[in-house]
Amino acid sequence: MIDWRGAALGAWRGARSGPTVTYGIIAACVLLFAVSPVAGLSPAYGTGDTLLAAQGAYFQRWGVVPAELTAGRPSALLTPLTALFVHGSWLHLLGNMLFLYVFGAMAEERMGAAEYGLFYLGCGYLALLGYAVAHADSEQTLVGASGAISGVLGAFLYLFPRSRVTSLFPFLFFLPLRFPAWIVLIFWFVLQWLAARSAGAGPGVAYLAHVIGFALGFLYAWARYRRKGGAREAIRWKGGGG
């Protein structure tokens, strides 16, 4: 169970002097999703087939289509950035934003706002680009911030490996258990790697983008901070994710 009341209070306090880039990204993603045809909140998009057509056009315009991106279409070159702010469902949005809220704040405070913002966008762009290159003939649209957030997780693994993370695992009956961050994040990465090996280019989760983003984030943090040492701070995570 997630302590939403505590999370909202922490976000309000942190937005005043804390990791403004992280909270700004979360606010932008939520706002853009709320006004999109995917959220189902605006009657302007119609219902039934009309709504489905609006959703398809929305993904096609702002998402990554690997076949178009790898063909070098100028209009497609920016889609790995715009796709980072587009999500396919409420569950997709909330899962990504929870991970970003939990892990992004500490990473931003360690890196600084400007560096963190560029790091987030860079990891996200390259993760989606890497997926597109691996599935160059695919015409399935790819959306979501998970490639960028995976980069944040990779950086967090290097910067805060000993931080304590409280996690809920479905196969352990959702018991709240505390582990060092390196155990949780390596376990998560292995799951993404195994899933990426068996996944294709069709509809579903772009696990390969997760793998690429995570690897890029870890390597960046290692190259940038290996001489400065990691931080030893604790973080408490109430919730799960996918």
Rosetta blueprint (number, residue, H / E / L):
1 M L
2 I L
3 D L
4 W H
5 R H
6 G H
7 A H
8 A H
9 L H
10 G H
11 A H
12 W H
13 R H
14 G H
15 A H
16 R H
17 S H
18 G L
19 P L
20 T H
21 V H
22 T H
23 Y H
24 G H
25 I H
26 I H
27 A H
28 A H
29 C H
30 V H
31 L H
32 L H
33 F H
34 A H
35 V L
36 S L
37 P L
38 V L
39 A L
40 G L
41 L L
42 S L
43 P H
44 A H
45 Y H
46 G L
47 T L
48 G H
49 D H
50 T H
51 L H
52 L H
53 A H
54 A H
55 Q H
56 G H
57 A H
58 Y H
59 F H
60 Q H
61 R H
62 W H
63 G L
64 V E
65 V L
66 P H
67 A H
68 E H
69 L H
70 T H
71 A L
72 G L
73 R L
74 P H
75 S H
76 A H
77 L L
78 L L
79 T H
80 P H
81 L H
82 T H
83 A H
84 L H
85 F H
86 V L
87 H L
88 G L
89 S L
90 W H
91 L H
92 H H
93 L H
94 L H
95 G H
96 N H
97 M H
98 L H
99 F H
100 L H
101 Y H
102 V H
103 F H
104 G H
105 A H
106 M H
107 A H
108 E H
109 E H
110 R H
111 M H
112 G L
113 A H
114 A H
115 E H
116 Y H
117 G H
118 L H
119 F H
120 Y H
121 L H
122 G H
123 C H
124 G H
125 Y H
126 L H
127 A H
128 L H
129 L H
130 G H
131 Y H
132 A H
133 V H
134 A H
135 H L
136 A L
137 D L
138 S L
139 E L
140 Q L
141 T L
142 L E
143 V L
144 G L
145 A L
146 S H
147 G H
148 A H
149 I H
150 S H
151 G H
152 V H
153 L H
154 G H
155 A H
156 F H
157 L H
158 Y H
159 L H
160 F L
161 P L
162 R L
163 S L
164 R E
165 V E
166 T E
167 S E
168 L E
169 F L
170 P H
171 F H
172 L H
173 F L
174 F L
175 L L
176 P E
177 L E
178 R E
179 F E
180 P E
181 A H
182 W H
183 I H
184 V H
185 L H
186 I H
187 F H
188 W H
189 F H
190 V H
191 L H
192 Q H
193 W H
194 L H
195 A H
196 A H
197 R H
198 S H
199 A L
200 G L
201 A L
202 G L
203 P L
204 G L
205 V L
206 A L
207 Y H
208 L H
209 A H
210 H H
211 V H
212 I H
213 G H
214 F H
215 A H
216 L H
217 G H
218 F H
219 L H
220 Y H
221 A H
222 W H
223 A H
224 R H
225 Y H
226 R L
227 R L
228 K L
229 G L
230 G L
231 A L
232 R L
233 E L
234 A L
235 I L
236 R L
237 W L
238 K L
239 G L
240 G L
241 G L
242 G L
